């Protein structure tokens, strides 16, 4: 169905635009909410005044999107998450996490559907694209560090060296394995002492 927009409608246009939409979308949403009218001959004639305003409103909208894009471009957002020794997160940083952090840092409220990336699941810095318009796609930098390193990162602005992370993780893994082996050995000795069983001669 062809309709004439009376207000800005996301992904469709601004007041005065004549657009083709699904019949159900027009009848059940746009028209009942006063966002559009059916593009009849009479409506098109009455729409002439809106057409002149449409170009102005479209430019105003574009200017606003440019302003917002410039405000969020290259902004860095830092998150602390638990992660394994391979850098994989025990969870993720979601588009909602990013939009909430962006709102808190810049005051810009972005719909999470404008974020091109899916949930992030690895440590490191990720460039995340925000789709503001056809020709406007600013990027924000999302840095994910280990939960225990977040305060230090925010204070210094430097990521811990991956080699250091890997060495620390390997060291901890090795210590855990050693402690487990020692515990098993001690338990085995205790069992032998309690049962007082002699070893059978080797065949």
KOLKOL-647430 format. One record per residue (C-alpha): residue number from 1; residue in one letter; x, y, z. Coordinates in steps of 0.5 Angstrom, whole numbers, padded with zeros to 4 digits. Layout:
// KOLKOL-647430
NUM/A/X/Y/Z
...
This chain:
// KOLKOL-647430
1/X/0000/0000/0000
2/X/0002/0007/-0002
3/X/0002/0012/0004
4/X/0004/0019/0006
5/X/0008/0020/0012
6/X/0006/0025/0017
7/X/0012/0024/0022
8/X/0019/0021/0021
9/X/0018/0013/0021
10/X/0025/0009/0022
11/X/0027/0006/0016
12/X/0022/0009/0012
13/X/0022/0017/0011
14/X/0020/0023/0014
15/X/0014/0027/0014
16/X/0011/0028/0007
17/X/0015/0022/0004
18/X/0010/0018/0000
19/X/0013/0010/0001
20/X/0010/0003/-0001
21/X/0009/-0001/0006
22/X/0006/-0008/0007
23/X/-0002/-0007/0008
24/X/-0002/-0010/0015
25/X/0004/-0005/0017
26/X/0000/0001/0014
27/X/-0007/-0001/0017
28/X/-0005/-0004/0024
29/X/0000/0001/0026
30/X/0002/0007/0021
31/X/-0005/0010/0020
32/X/-0008/0008/0027
33/X/-0002/0012/0030
34/X/-0003/0018/0026
35/X/0004/0017/0023
36/X/0001/0016/0016
37/X/-0005/0017/0011
38/X/-0007/0013/0005
39/X/-0004/0016/-0001
40/X/-0011/0017/-0005
41/X/-0011/0023/-0010
42/X/-0015/0028/-0005
43/X/-0009/0026/0000
44/X/-0004/0027/-0005
45/X/-0007/0034/-0007
46/X/-0007/0036/0001
47/X/0000/0033/0001
48/X/0003/0039/-0003
49/X/0005/0043/0003
50/X/0008/0037/0007
51/X/0013/0036/0001
52/X/0016/0042/0001
53/X/0017/0041/0009
54/X/0020/0034/0007
55/X/0026/0036/0004
56/X/0028/0041/0010
57/X/0026/0036/0015
58/X/0030/0031/0012
59/X/0036/0035/0012
60/X/0035/0037/0019
61/X/0035/0029/0021
62/X/0041/0028/0017
63/X/0045/0034/0020
64/X/0043/0031/0027
65/X/0045/0024/0025
66/X/0052/0027/0023
67/X/0052/0031/0030
68/X/0051/0024/0033
69/X/0056/0020/0029
70/X/0061/0025/0030
71/X/0060/0025/0038
72/X/0061/0017/0038
73/X/0066/0016/0033
74/X/0072/0013/0036
75/X/0069/0013/0043
76/X/0072/0007/0047
77/X/0068/0003/0052
78/X/0072/-0002/0057
79/X/0069/-0008/0060
80/X/0071/-0013/0065
81/X/0069/-0020/0064
82/X/0072/-0027/0066
83/X/0075/-0031/0061
84/X/0079/-0037/0060
85/X/0087/-0038/0059
86/X/0085/-0038/0051
87/X/0082/-0031/0052
88/X/0075/-0033/0051
89/X/0070/-0030/0055
90/X/0065/-0034/0060
91/X/0060/-0030/0057
92/X/0060/-0024/0052
93/X/0059/-0017/0051
94/X/0052/-0016/0048
95/X/0050/-0010/0044
96/X/0045/-0008/0050
97/X/0051/-0007/0054
98/X/0055/-0003/0049
99/X/0049/0002/0048
100/X/0048/0002/0055
101/X/0055/0004/0056
102/X/0055/0009/0050
103/X/0049/0012/0053
104/X/0053/0013/0060
105/X/0059/0016/0057
106/X/0056/0020/0052
107/X/0049/0021/0053
108/X/0047/0019/0046
109/X/0042/0014/0046
110/X/0043/0009/0041
111/X/0038/0003/0039
112/X/0042/-0003/0039
113/X/0039/-0006/0033
114/X/0044/0000/0030
115/X/0050/-0004/0032
116/X/0052/-0009/0026
117/X/0056/-0013/0031
118/X/0054/-0019/0035
119/X/0056/-0021/0042
120/X/0063/-0020/0043
121/X/0066/-0026/0046
122/X/0074/-0025/0046
123/X/0079/-0021/0050
124/X/0082/-0015/0046
125/X/0080/-0009/0043
126/X/0074/-0009/0038
127/X/0072/-0004/0033
128/X/0064/-0004/0033
129/X/0060/-0001/0027
130/X/0054/0003/0029
131/X/0049/0004/0023
132/X/0047/0011/0023
133/X/0044/0012/0016
134/X/0046/0010/0009
135/X/0053/0014/0009
136/X/0054/0014/0016
137/X/0057/0009/0020
138/X/0062/0011/0026
139/X/0066/0006/0030
140/X/0067/0005/0037
141/X/0072/0002/0040
142/X/0070/-0004/0045
143/X/0076/-0006/0049
144/X/0075/-0012/0054
145/X/0080/-0014/0059
146/X/0080/-0019/0065
147/X/0075/-0017/0070
148/X/0081/-0017/0075
149/X/0085/-0012/0070
150/X/0079/-0007/0069
151/X/0081/-0002/0074
152/X/0088/-0002/0072
153/X/0086/-0001/0065
154/X/0082/0005/0066
155/X/0087/0008/0070
156/X/0093/0007/0065
157/X/0089/0006/0059
158/X/0094/0000/0057
159/X/0092/-0007/0055
160/X/0096/-0012/0059
161/X/0101/-0016/0055
162/X/0098/-0022/0052
163/X/0104/-0026/0053
164/X/0104/-0024/0061
165/X/0097/-0026/0061
166/X/0098/-0033/0058
167/X/0104/-0034/0062
168/X/0100/-0033/0068
169/X/0095/-0037/0066
170/X/0100/-0043/0065
171/X/0103/-0042/0071
172/X/0096/-0042/0075
173/X/0094/-0048/0071
174/X/0101/-0052/0072
175/X/0100/-0050/0080
176/X/0093/-0053/0080
177/X/0096/-0059/0077
178/X/0102/-0060/0081
179/X/0097/-0059/0087
180/X/0092/-0064/0085
181/X/0098/-0069/0083
182/X/0101/-0068/0090
183/X/0094/-0069/0094
184/X/0093/-0076/0090
185/X/0099/-0078/0092
186/X/0098/-0076/0099
187/X/0091/-0080/0099
188/X/0094/-0086/0096
189/X/0100/-0086/0101
190/X/0095/-0086/0107
191/X/0091/-0091/0104
192/X/0097/-0096/0103
193/X/0098/-0094/0111
194/X/0091/-0096/0113
195/X/0091/-0102/0109
196/X/0098/-0105/0110
197/X/0098/-0109/0104
198/X/0104/-0111/0101
199/X/0106/-0110/0094
200/X/0105/-0117/0090
201/X/0112/-0119/0087
202/X/0113/-0117/0079
203/X/0111/-0123/0075
